[in-house]
Amino acid sequence: MENYVWIGLAGALLALFFAFFQSRRVMAFSEGNELMQKIAGAIRMGANAYLKRQYITVSVFYAVMTVILVIMVFPGFISPLMPVAFLTGGLFSMLAGYIGMRVATNANARTANAAHQSMNQGLRVAFASGSVMGFTVVGLGILYITAWILVMKWFFHYDAVMVGQTMVMFGMGASVLALFARVGGGIFTKAADVGADLVGKLEAEIPEDDPRNPAVIADNVGDNVGDVAGMGADLYESYVGALLATFAIGVAAGYGWEGIVLPITIAVFGILASVFGSFLVRTKEGADQKSLLRSLRTGTYTATIISAIAAGPITWWVLPENWLGLWVSILSGLIGGSLIAFFTEYFTSSTYKPIQNLTVATDAGPATVIIGGLSLGMQSTVAPVLVVAASILVSFLASGGTLETSSAVYAISFSKGLYGIGLAAVGMLSTLGITLACDAYGAVADNAGGIAEMAGLGEEVRERTDALDALGNTTAATGKGFAIGSAALTALALLVSYVDIASAKLDHAPDFSLLNPSVLIGIFIGSMLVNVFSALTMSAVQRSAQSIVNEVRRQFSEITGLLEGTADPDYETCVDLCTKSALREMVLPSLLGIIVPILTGLVVGVEGVVGLLGGATVVGFTMANFMSNAGGAWDNLKKYIAAGNHGGKGSENHKAAVIGDTVGDPFKDTSGPSLNILIKLVSTVSIVFSGVIVSFSIF
């Protein structure tokens, strides 16, 4: 069965070829007139400059971390392959984000120009651009995993158990890069967005993306470095993490190479289904939000159904002795992902009652908008928690797990049950190619709207791009829901891997019960870590946004004729301010995910780390859903009113919604989505440093 690992390479090549094909389709469209090309060039230049400086900053950390990992090799704490895997994991994660961003910055003006012809043309260009991101992420992810398996099999002659136990550590490089990219990009984009809105819309009372606003280019740059490059690295890490954790549990359950080949094959057929579904995304002129949502649903649901059907014969072929239960586990992930997507859409799309009811809160001003949005975000956590809980229970029991701890075969059956949970996570992310395409497309549509406004393309074009942008807000929230849901399942699998690996190194039987003070301490620390991390990222946006507010105010007051449109703003200063603040502010919250689990382990031991991972996973999962959905709701509330509902653009209701949106911006694009990376990073770091923790812990 190990020979079928080659299936992964075939899937990777298919995904990367389709990404290349879609990029050529995007580039075949015209970028528009000279002014549109100039604006797009400025956005492209700013995004490239930021990423270059971000990667230089992160490379210093990677160099230091690699030296530490090399030192850990000699006492036998980690595999000699780990330092190289750490570097390559970070490199592939970086490439996933960078390639997607390059295509996105080339697609924004092309989308605006295509929207000048029809809404369907605009949708096709933006979605094709998003497809490049989606299929680059899954292609590079499968390529990275398959290449390492073949290296360990051919050159180091590892068996399936050694491959699974070693590769579970290989997600650390991708997780670290993803956290830096998500946090840094999120700080950049939301500092620019909040700064542009507070001064431009509320104080100067000029439209969104008005070229007179000095922060408007920085805002558009931020969409690319945060919502595309940062998100690409984020979802790459989620995809790879789910597969690696499932490998480790599969071999622990005694499935051998079959336990590794099955998730790879499921992922490859998910790529095939996503390619097919991508060709079904199209709409008609004058389509409303329901019609646009239906267009994307047609593609994503078709891909999900194809994957669900294909998973049956695949599991029968790879693991015939338990194929039905494993198939049910995969189905629970696919169905769970679709349900999370639906409920996320329900709470964040203006086509449903929650957002429409929230418009009433704008009558009383921004305070009630904020209160209502917070309440809506809290309510939205119920469905994802119940869906993930049901998916865990169904996949655990269906795949052979038992809740009877007195059984003589409890250990083996428990591992088989956990393998089912891992397969549920793989199933949930198997159609990531098209899911992420729907997500990444939103940033392109947002940029297209900005270019349409700055280039003066007319109200009809702006209405089309606004409709596509509003849809993008919902699909972005859906993408985050997928990432957060799969993160909970993956984090559980990683926690079990940590318990297995760390327990094998102890000279006594560990006590992981809640009555153990070390476990309780760890739970409190993990819960606190989520809150401190969220506080640091939120305050980072606040400080960065304040500097943009001051700069925009300065330019409005000092540049004669700026508000009248007879003088040009200084865009470069705002881009530079966002870049410097993002790079400075991203370091501390990112380092917390590495330092805290190690220090906790050194003080309260292996049991304390297990508590930390449990606390961080549970609190991080609910907090991430709350923040992402509340932010998405506020954003679409603003767009719903701006479209002419409940007072329309420029009214007091609209201004109240804009303030709610400024609160929600760091919720949905900085703190919330970063948490799903955090809960997996702390698990991976704990696994990598388990030998150090066991050897040097105080208690």
N, C-alpha and C positions, 0 to 999 in steps of 0.2 A: 504493500500500500504506500510505502514511502516514495515510490517512484512517481506517484500521482501528484506530488508537490509541484511538479511542472505545470499543473493546471493554473497555479497562481501566476506564473510568468505569462501565460497566455492571456489571462484576465487583465493583468497589468498593461500588457501591450495593447490590448483592445481599448482599454480606458484611455490610455495616453494618445492613441491614434485618433479616437473620437474627439478628445480635447483639442488636438491639433486641427482636425477637420472643422470643428466649430470655430476655432480662432480664425481660420482662413475665411469662413463665411462672414464673420464679423468684419474683418479687414476689407472685404470686397465692397462694403457699403461706403458711401461718400461721407466724409467728415463735415461737410457743409461749407458755408462761406468762410472767407478769410478771418472774420471776427470770431466765429465759432472755433476755428482751428487755433487761433491765438489763445483763447480762453482754455481750451482743452490742453494746449501745450503748457500753460502755466500750472494747471492742476497736475499734469503728469510730472513736470519738473519738481514741484513741491513734494509730491508723494515719493519720488525716487530719492530726493535729497534726505527726506526724513528716514526712509528705510536704510539708506546707506549709513547714516549716523547711528541708527538703532542697532544695526548689525555689528558695527564697530564696538559699540558699548557692550553688547551681549558677548562678543567674542572674548573680551577680557575675562568675563566670568567663566566662560567655557574653558579657557586656558587654565585658570586656577582650579576649576573643578576636575579637569582631566588629570592634572598633576596629583590631586588628592586621590582620585580613583586608581592611578598607577601605583601610588604608595600602598593602597589597600590590597593590591594584587599579591604582594610578596608575603604577607602573613596568611594568605589564603582566604581573606574575607570575601572576595569576589572573583569571578572568572577573569582570566587574562584578556578575554574578548570584550569585557565590559567598557573599558575606556574608549575603544574604537567604536563600539556600538553607541555609546553616549554621543560621540561627535557626529556620527553618521545620522543618528536619529534627529539631532538638532538641525543638521544640514537639510535633510529631506523635509522636515517641518517648515524650515525657512523657504525652501524652494516652492512648496505647495502654496504658501501665501504670496510669495513674490510673483510667480507666474500668473496667478489669478489676478493680482493687482495690475500687472502690466497690461493684460488684456482688458481689464475693466477701464483703465484710464484711456485706452484707445477706443473703447466702445461708447463712452458717455456722449460725445458730440455726435457720433454716428446714430445713437438712439434718438437724440433730439431731432436730427435731420430726418430720420426715418419716420418719426412721429409727425413730422410736417406733412408726410404723405398719407399715413393712416395709423390708427392705434395698433392694428395688427402688425404692421411693419415695425413699429416701435417695440412692441412686445417680443417679436421674434429676434430682433437684434439684442435687446437686453437679456433675454433668456438664453440665447446662444452664448453670450459672454459669461453668464452665470454657469452655464454648462461646462465651460472651460475650467472654472474653479472646481466644480463638483467632481468632474472626472479626473482632473489632475490630482486631487486629494486622494481618491480611491486608488488611482493607478500607481502613484508613488508609494502609498501605504502598502499595497499588495506586493509591489516590487521590492521594497525594503525588507518586508517579512520573508518573502520567498528566497531572496538572495542570501539572507543570513542563515536560513535553514539549510540551504544547499552548501554553503561554506562550512557549516558545522558538520554536516553529514559527509561531505567529500574529503575535506582537508583535516578535520579533527576526529572523524569517525565517531561522532556522538550518536548515542541511541535516542529513541523518542523521549525517554524520561529526562535525560540530560538536556535535550533541546528545549523541552517544556520548562524545566526548572531554571535554565539559563536565560531564555528569552523573555520571561516575565519581568526581568530587570531592564530590558532594552527599551521600554517605553519612557524611561526617565529623561533621556535626551530630548525627545519630542515634547514631553510635558513641560520641561523647563523653558524651552524656546516658546511654546504656546502661551505660557503664562506671561512671559515678558512681552510677547507680541500683543496679546489681548489687553493686558493692563496698559502698556504704553500707547498702543493705538487707540484704546478706549479713552484714555485721558486726553490725547490730542484731539480726537474728533468731538468729544463733548465739551471741552473747553472752548473750542472754536464755535460750536453750535450754540451753546448757552450765551457766550459773549455776543455773537451776532444777533441773536434773538432779543436779548434784554435791551440792547441799545438801539438796534435797527428797528425792530417792530414796535417796541413799547415806548421808547423815548423819541426817536426820530419819526416814527409812524410811516416808515417806508416798507414796501413789500418784501416778502422773503426772497432772498437771492438777488436783491437789487444791487446793481454794479457799483452804486455809491457807497455801499457798506464795505469798509476796509477788511472785515473778517470773512467776507463771502468766499474768497478763494481758499482760505484756510479751512473753512467749513467743508468745502467740496474735497479738498485734500484729505481731510479727516475721514470722510466717508470711505475713502479707498484704503487708508492705512489701518483703520479700525474695523470697518464692516466687511472688508474684503481680505486684506493681508492678515489681519489679526484673527478674523473668523476662520480663514483657511487653515492657519496653523492650529487653531483650536479644534476644528473638526477632524483634521488629520490625526491629532493626538487622541481624540475620542475613538476614532476608527481603529487605529493601531492598538490602543490600550485594550479595547474589547476583545480583539483577536488574541493578543498575547496572554491575557488573563485566562481566556478559555483554553488555550493550549496547555497551560500549567495545570489546570484542574482536570483536563481530559486525561493527561498521562497519570495524574495522581489517582484517577478513578480506574486505572488499569486498561484504558482503551488503546494505549500505545500510539502508533502512527495514525491509526484511524481517528483518534481524538484530535489530531492536528489537521489531517486532511479534510475532515468534515467542515469545520468553520471556513477554511480557505475556499472550498468548493461552493459553499453557500454564498460567500462574498462574491465569487466570480459570476455566479448566475444572477446575483443581484445587479451586477454591472450590466449584464446582457439585458435584463428587464428594464433597467434605467435608460439604456440607449433606446430601446423600443418606445418607452413612454415619452421620451423627449420629443419625438416626432409628432406627438399628438397634441402638443401645446400650441394653440392658436385661438384667436378670437375674432369678433366682427366689429366693424366700426360703430362707435357710439355705445359700446358695451358698458354696463354699470358694474359695480363692485361684485355683485352676485355672479354675473357672467364671467368676469375676469377670474374670480375664484374657481368657478366651474372649469375654466380652461386649464388651470394648473392642477386642479384635482383630477381631471381626466388623465393627465400624464402620471401623476404620483400614485393614484389608486390603481391604475392599470399595471404599473411597475410592481406595486405591492401584491396584487393578485397573481401576477405571473411568478413572482418569487415564492409566494405561498404554495402554489401548485407544484413548482419545480422542486421545492424542498422535500416533498414526499419521496419521490423516486431516488433523490440524492441520498437521503438518510438510509433508505433501504439498501442502496448499493454499497455505501461505506460501512454502516454498522447494522446489518440485517437483524441481529439478535434483539435489538431494542429500538428498531427504526420508528415505530409508531409513537412511542413516548417522546423520543427526541424530536420528531416532526411536530408534535403538539407543543413542545417547548419553543421551537422556532416560530410557530404560528402565534404563540402567546406574545412573543416580542414584536412580530409584525403587526398584530392587531393592537397591542398596547401602544406602539408608536403611532398608529393611525388615530387611536382614541385621544392620545395626548395632543396630537396635531389638531384634532377637531375641537377639543375643549380650549386649547390655546387660542384658536381662531375665534371661538365663541366669545371669549372674554376680551379680545383685542381688536376685532373687526367691527366697523361701524354698521355692518349689515345685520347685526344682532342687537338684542335689547339692552345688554349691559352698557354699551357705549351710548346708545340712544337715550337711555335713562340718565346717564351721567351728564348729559347736556343740560338737564334741569338745574344741576348744581352751579352752572355758570351764571345763573340769574343773581346769585348772592355774592359772586366774586370769586377770586382765586382761592380763598381759604377753604370754602366748601368743595371746590374742585379737587384740592389736594386731599381733603378728608375722604371724599368719595372715591378717589383713585386708590388711596391706601386700602380702603375697605374692599374694593373690587379685587385688588391684587391679593389680599389675604384670602378672600373667598376662592380665588382661582387655584389655590394650592390643594384644595380638597380632591378634585378629580385626578390630577397627576399622582398624588400619593396613593389613592385607592387603586388606580390602574397599575402602578408599579408593584404595589403589594399583591394584587391579584396575579400579575405576571410572575412574580417570584414564587408564589404558592403553587400555581398551576405548573410552571416549568419544573419546579423542584419535585413535586409528586409524580408528574407524568414521566419524568426521566429516570425514575427508580429510587428517589429519595424516600426516607421514612422519618417520621417524627417520633418513633419509638426508640428511645435511647438505650433501653435495656437489651435490644436485639444483639445477637452475637455478630451479626454482619453489619452493624450500625455504621462503622467507619467507612466501609466500601460503599454502602448505599447512600451515605451522606455525601460522599464525593461525587457519586453519579448524579445526585440531585443538584448539587452545585454546578456540575457540568451543564445541566439543563438550563440553569440560570444564566450561565455564560453564553449558551447558544441563543437564549432569548435576547441578550444584548447584541449579539452578532446579527440576529434576525432583524432587530429594530434598526440597525445601521446598514443593513445589506443594500438598501436602495438609497444610500447616501448620495450617490451620483446625481440623481434627479432632485432629491430633497434639498441638497446644498445648492443646486442650480437655481431653485426657486428662491432660496435665501439670498444668494449673492447677487441675483438679478436686481434686488431692491436698491442696492447702493448705486448701481448703474442708472436706474430710473431716477433716483434722487439727483444725481449729478446732471442727468439730461434735463431735468426741470430747471436746475440752476443755470445751465448754459442757455436754455430757451429764454429764460428771463433776462439774462445779461446780454444776449444777442438780439433781444427784441423780436422774437419770432412770431409774436402775436398771441392773443388770448386762447385761440382754438388749440394751438400746440401746447400751451401751458396747461390747459384743461386735460389734455390727453396724458401728458407726463405726470400731472398731479394724480390722475386716476391710477396710473401704473405705480407711482410712488406710494400711494395709500395701500395698494395691494402688497407692495414690497414690505411695508411695515408689518403687515399680518404674516407674510411668509417668513420674514426675519424672526418674528416671535415664535412661529412654528418650528423653524430650524433650531432655535435655542431650546425649545421644548424637547425636541428629539435629543439634542446633545445632553441636556440635563437628565432626561429619563434614562438614557443609556449610561450616563455617568453613575447613576445610583446602582444599576445592575453591575457595571464593571467594577465600581469601588467595592461592592460586596465580594466579588470574585477575587479581587486583589487582597482584600482583608484576609480571606481564607488562605490565600497563597502565603501571606505573611505569617499567619499562625503555623502553617505546615513547615515553612522554612526555618522560622525562628525556634519553634518547639524542638526540631530535630537537633539543634545546636545546644540546647539546654541539658544540664545533667540532672534535672528533676522535672517532675510533671507540673506544668503551669496551671494556675487557677484563673480561669477567665470568667468566673461568675461575678454577678453584680455585687456580691457581698465582699469581694476583695477590694480593699481601699485603693489599691493601685489602679484598678479598672475604673473605679468611680472618679478618681482624680483625673485620669485620662479623658473620661467623658466630658468633664467640666472644661478641661483645657481645649479639647477639640471643639466644643460649642463656643467657647470664648474666641478661639482662633478665627472662626467664621465671622464673628461680629467685628473683631479688630481689623481683619482684612477688609471687610466691607467699609468700615469707617475710614481706613487709610485711603482706599481708592476714591471714596466719595469726597473726602477733604482734599485730595489731590486735584480732582476736577474743580472743586470750589476755588482753590487758590489759583489754579491755571486760568479759569474763566474770569476771575477778578482782574488778572493782568490784561486779558483781552478787552474786557469792558473799559478799563482805564485807557487803553490804547485807542480804541474806537472813539471814545469820548474826546480824547485829545485831538484826533484827526478831524473830527467834525467841528471842533471849536477853532482849530488853528489853520486848517487848509481852506483858504478863501475860495468860495464857489463850489465846494464839494457837494453840499446838499442840493445846490441848484443844478448840479450836473455839468458844470463848466470846468471842473478840475478833476483830476484823477486821484483816487486814494492810493495809499502806500500798502499794497497787499503783502509785500515781502516781509515787512516787520511783523505782521500778525502770524504769518507762517513760521517765522523764526522763533517768536515767543512761544508758540504752541510746541514746536520741536524741542526747545530747551527745557520747558517745564515738563513735558511728557517723559523725556529721557531721565530727568532728575527725579521725578516723582515715582517712576515705575520700579525703582530698585528695591526699596524697603518692603512693600507688600509682596513682591515676588520672592524675596529672600525668606520671608516668614514661612512659606510652604516647605522650605528645605531645612531651616534651622530648628523650628519648633518640634517636629517629630524626633529629630536626633537628640535634642536636649531632654525632651520628655523621656525618651528611652534610657538615656544615661542616668536620669534621676530616679524614675519609678519602674524601670525595667520593661521587659517584653509585655507584661500584662497591662502596664500603663499605656503603651503604644496602641494596643488593641482597643482600649477604651477611647483613646484619642481618635482613632480611625472611625469608630462607631459614632462618636459624638459629632465629628466633622461631617460625616456622610449624611446623617439624618438632618442636622440643622442646616447644612449647606444646601441640601436638596430642596428643602422647603423655602429657604431664603432666596435661592436662585429663581425658583418659580415665582415667588411673590414679587421680586424686584423686576424681573423681565416682563411679566404680564402687566404689572401696574404701569411701567414705563411705556409699553406698547399701547395700553389703553389711553393714556394721556396724549400720546402722539396722534393717534387716530381720532381722538376727540377734537383736537385742534384742526385736523384736516376735514373732519365732518362738518364743523361749523364754517370753516373757510370755503367750503363748497356751496354755501348759500343756505345752510340750515341754522335755525335758532339765532337769527341776527346777522349771520354772514360775516365775511371778512371785514376787519376794521371796527367791528362793534365791540362793546364792553364785554360781551360774552366771549368773543374771540380773544380779547386780551387776557381774560381770566384763564382761558384754555391754554394760551401760550405760556403763561406762568406755570401751569400744571405740567406742561411739556418740558419746561426747563428743569423742573424737579425730576421728571421721569427720565430725562436723557442719560444721566450717569447710572440710573437704576438699570435701564435695559441694555445699555451698550458698554458699560464699564464694569460695575460691581457684579451685577447678576450673572452675565455669561462667564466671567472669570472664575466664579465659584465652582463651576463644574470641572474646571481644570484643577483647581486647588484640591478638591477632595480626592482626585486620582493621583495628583503629584505627591501628597503626603503619604499615600499608600506605597507608591513606587519607591520613594526615598526610604521609607521604613524597611522595605524588602532589601534594597541595595545595602543599607547600613545595618542590617540585622546582626551580622557577625560582630560589628563594633559594639552594638548595644548589648549583646549577650556577654561579650568579654569585659566590658568596662562599666556596666551599670552599677550604681551604688547599692540599690536594693534588689 
